[in-house]
């Protein structure tokens, strides 16, 4: 019997707001300091919610949003904040 493998995608596992919150918090905790995990988590959550609607809410093109949140992307902090606002995410200092 031949095994069939599929690519794992976080989007398949962050469908609820609670899942998305837990995922983003874990990425904030584990980020190596370069923002790569946070950027990836925001991209995954945006894809789970619908990249087109997030793009409309941020005023950034869908393609631009994909590019900014990709592993090669280096979004400005303002872009990150616009994405977070569109997703209803709030940062708090502790």
N, C-alpha and C positions, 0 to 999 in steps of 0.2 A: 504494500500500500504506500503510495506516494503522499508525503505530507505537503500540505499547502500552507504557506505563511502569508500573512498580510502585514503591512506596515502599521505599527502602533501610532496612533494619533491622539494626543491629549484632548483634542476637541470632542472625541467620543466619550470622554469621561468627565467633562465639566459642563454638563447640561443645566444643572440647577444653580441658582445664585449661591447657595451654601457651598456647593462643590467649587465654584469659581473663587469664592472668598478663601476657602481653605487652601486651594492651589496657589493663589497669589500670595497668601501669607507664608506658605512654605517656601516659595521662590524668593520672597523678600528675606527670609531667614537664612537661606542657603546661597544667596547670590555671592559670587566671589569678590564683589566690589566694583565690577565693571558694568553692572546693569544688565548683563546678558540674560540671566534667568528672568528678571523682571520684564525685560523687553519681550522675551519669548512667551511668558505667561500672558501679558497684555495682548499679544498677537493671537494666542490660542483662544483667549476669552472673547476677543473681538470676532474671530471666525465662528465661534460657537453661537454668538448672538446675531451674527450676520454682518459681514464686513461692509456691505453697502450701506446699511443703516448707520453703522458707527462712522463711516466716512462722511455721510451726510451730516451727522450731528457734530463732527469735528470741523467740517469745512475743508477737509483734505480729500483729495481724490482717492478712490479705492486703491488704485495702483500705487500711489504715493504712500498710502498707509501700509500696504503690503511691504513695500520697499523699506520704509522706516522701521518696521517691526520685525524685519527678517534678521537672520543671524549675521548678515553682513551690514545691516543697517546701523546707523549711528544718529538716532533722532535727537533733536534739540529737546531740552527740558520742557520747553513750552509745548512741543508736540506731545510729549508723554503726559503732560498735565491735561491737554485737550482730550486725549484718548481716555484718561482716567475719569474726567468729568463726564464724557459721553457714556462711559460704562457705569457711572454712579459710584465710583470708587473714591474713597477719601483717605488721605494719609494723615496720620497723627504722630506726633513726637511723644516718646515716653522716656 
